Amino acid sequence: MALGASLDGANLRFSATVVDEWIRCGARHAVISPGSRSTPMALAISARPEITTHVRLDERSAAFFALGMAKFNKEPVIILATSGTAVAELIPAAAEAYYSLVPLIICTADRPPELHGIGAPQTLRQIGPFDHFVKEVFDPGAPRNEASWSWRSLASLVYSRSLGLRPGPVQVNLAFAEPLIDGELEPIAPRADGGAWFSAKVHLGVAEDDEIHRLFDPKKKGIFVVGAESGADLSLYQLAEALGWPVLADPRSGLITNHPNCVRYPDSFLRSGEIASKLIPDTIIRLGESWSSKVLSNFMASSAQNNDALIVSLSNRETFVDETRTNRTGYLLDVLGTIKRAVDILLGEGISKRRHAIGDQWLKLWADVDGISSSIVDEILGWDSGGAGASEGPMSEPGLSRSLMECLSSDDIVLVASSMPIRDLEWFTPKKDGLPRVLSNRGVNGIDGLVSTFLGIASVNRHPDSLSVGLLGDLALLHDFGSLIWHTKSHPKGLLVISDNDGGAIFSFLAQKSDLEASRFESLFGTPHEADIDSLLRGIGISTYHIEDVADLVGVIELARRSNGLSIAIFKSDRESNLSFHQGLQDAVIAALAQH
Ligand SMILES: Cc1ncc(C[n+]2csc(CCOP(=O)(O)OP(=O)(O)O)c2C)c(N)n1
């Protein structure tokens, strides 16, 4: 059916072909923000039932929403925005996606070249705004039927470039000449077998056996430090067991377990210089992204600088974390295959039996201080790891993070904000099996776009037994409050937990807090918001729950599980007591360690 005055039909035929090809590549979700110039692509996307089309007015929210979906599914999501400032609104999410290696296909509708530089409305230079935040910019120019032979190749190349060894955003600038609706949405023919026109395959190798012997030397005192997206799985513990090395795993790694080699509280016990000096390793094997703990990264750096520890990163993505510039080698390889091969080699050689003299003592040193730290953290946060569960009483911010991890299951998912929540979660998540999956926007650590990222995650988390939970500060909520005002009746099922300490608690932990006079600190850093969050939410039809203790949290989680929509729970805290609570907790751990 003709959709409008027919010219040569290239706009719609091009758009229909590109979308058809993306579907053949695997695309399942698109987020569209309204605008006129993007019409051909908006019509092409929304015409296809294989793609779930999400419409979001605010492009900044739209892009973060797409980011959340892409993070959750680890597959590219299409974003479509119109020309002009709409394009610039996509930059924050593109930056986060670029640095956290999340695939996005960012389509920016544009006017054709002849309308640039002459004062045409809503027209700006669209090649360049993303600068370093996209892997590649595709600018095929206004669609021409003579170039239709290239359209499927273009689309599949765009898709595959968003993936690969370094997934990330790509931009496709779509110049459309008028009439925008110029014919029919009829794609040109696909490949005869119906498959994608082009796909890129990546095959990473396993480390050579002699390399494995050098890396995983049971005569050495080694540690594994594991963060998000490590490429490893629980078989790492077989290797750690064979070597007698501890595994320092953060909640985002998905590798915290009850295994004896799992070490959970390095941020607490490495604050003691005396303890840290006894734990200096010969070898540090880093897997995945960095932790937020400065204590841990300083420990690794000083082990390398002062004691010649060898730091090696293993990665199956084209990126190596090295926040203190102390890595000696980075290996781009099949991480899991290498771990499994190392286990075979070490067990085959009976290494695990021979290493006892070093390995057992070395592991015991770590396990002992971790155990002492654990008992103090448990006691102060009111949790009995022995099985009695939570004690009664008011909760702290660390207690909130800890309790959340205790109360959720491995089917659930948590998006954690990059201010205090990620630190509390990293530092106080218990050592136990069956923890939820944890995601965060740690590419560039923005406190922006977190509500939209959460809504994106929740909207694709369709597992009936899974609850999506977001743990955010009050400023992060208010920063992205606009995302909540749309589609309030169709928000996805999920629970947002807001730690409301009336401002940015994280700044209380910095030197600015002690160096500046209180009023200056408050106005520049603490930034109390003076907003009545309950009323704001009520105003858009969302009622809130309040959490004061673990029982409240358990109740709210149960309600959220039964609800089909968005639940928001607020935990009222204050920044001063949060600071002293943290200090008291760390002091208590150090004091307990000193007694042993
Ligand atoms: C987009 C952006 N702007 C500013 C910052 C700097 N910043 C880091 S944390 C923070 C305050 C966060 O406050 P809140 O969300 O309430 O969390 P809390 O610190 O209380 O845990 C700010 C402004 C940032 N990371 N990202």
The ligand as an SDF file (V2000), in Angstrom:
LIG
                    3D

 26 27  0  0  0  0  0  0  0  0999 V2000
   25.9780   12.8740   35.6610 C   0  0  0  0  0  0  0  0  0  0  0  0
   26.8060   13.0200   36.8850 C   0  0  0  0  0  0  0  0  0  0  0  0
   26.8520   14.2120   37.5130 N   0  0  0  0  0  0  0  0  0  0  0  0
   27.5820   14.3480   38.6480 C   0  0  0  0  0  0  0  0  0  0  0  0
   28.2760   13.2930   39.1570 C   0  0  0  0  0  0  0  0  0  0  0  0
   29.0940   13.4660   40.4210 C   0  0  0  0  0  0  0  0  0  0  0  0
   28.4510   12.7450   41.5330 N   0  0  0  0  0  0  0  0  0  0  0  0
   28.8930   11.5460   41.9340 C   0  0  0  0  0  0  0  0  0  0  0  0
   28.0260   10.9210   43.1860 S   0  0  0  0  0  0  0  0  0  0  0  0
   27.0440   12.2820   43.2560 C   0  0  0  0  0  0  0  0  0  0  0  0
   25.9710   12.3920   44.2980 C   0  0  0  0  0  0  0  0  0  0  0  0
   25.0780   11.2060   44.2870 C   0  0  0  0  0  0  0  0  0  0  0  0
   24.0640   11.3660   45.2400 O   0  0  0  0  0  0  0  0  0  0  0  0
   22.9930   10.2470   45.4570 P   0  0  0  0  0  0  0  0  0  0  0  0
   22.5010    9.7620   44.1570 O   0  0  0  0  0  0  0  0  0  0  0  0
   21.9660   10.7600   46.3900 O   0  0  0  0  0  0  0  0  0  0  0  0
   23.8080    9.0390   46.0960 O   0  0  0  0  0  0  0  0  0  0  0  0
   24.6550    9.0040   47.4610 P   0  0  0  0  0  0  0  0  0  0  0  0
   25.9400    9.7390   47.2140 O   0  0  0  0  0  0  0  0  0  0  0  0
   23.8540    9.6440   48.5220 O   0  0  0  0  0  0  0  0  0  0  0  0
   24.9150    7.5650   47.6800 O   0  0  0  0  0  0  0  0  0  0  0  0
   27.3830   13.2020   42.2740 C   0  0  0  0  0  0  0  0  0  0  0  0
   26.7040   14.4950   42.0660 C   0  0  0  0  0  0  0  0  0  0  0  0
   28.2120   12.0690   38.4460 C   0  0  0  0  0  0  0  0  0  0  0  0
   28.8540   10.9760   38.8480 N   0  0  0  0  0  0  0  0  0  0  0  0
   27.4600   11.9600   37.3410 N   0  0  0  0  0  0  0  0  0  0  0  0
  1  2  1  0
  2  3  1  0
  2 26  2  0
  3  4  2  0
  4  5  1  0
  5  6  1  0
  5 24  2  0
  6  7  1  0
  7  8  2  0
  7 22  1  0
  8  9  1  0
  9 10  1  0
 10 11  1  0
 10 22  2  0
 11 12  1  0
 12 13  1  0
 13 14  1  0
 14 15  2  0
 14 16  1  0
 14 17  1  0
 17 18  1  0
 18 19  2  0
 18 20  1  0
 18 21  1  0
 22 23  1  0
 24 25  1  0
 24 26  1  0
M  CHG  1   7   1
M  END
$$$$
